[in-house]
């Protein structure tokens, strides 16, 4: 069953964050993932704490966790953490 990695971000260093964007997709592809949404959320109710939202679909929980802990994602993850305030969660699909 598919799972979704959801990231909410506020970018602190837009120039260096572009390097993260370029590095991200190749790391995800190896684990069968694809981006399904990316951009600034349009808030319908309440307040949203971050300026950007990314949703990626993975084939399984195992593949999502393997991607996050993978050597391929280590450098991009460190770059994201250095250039943005962010939260990442995994949500089970239905």
Secondary structure by P-SEA (a helix, b strand, c coil): cbbbbbbbbbcccaaaaaaaaaacaaaaaaaccccccccccccccccccccbbbbbbbccaaaaaaaaacccaaaaaaaaaacccbbbbbbbcc
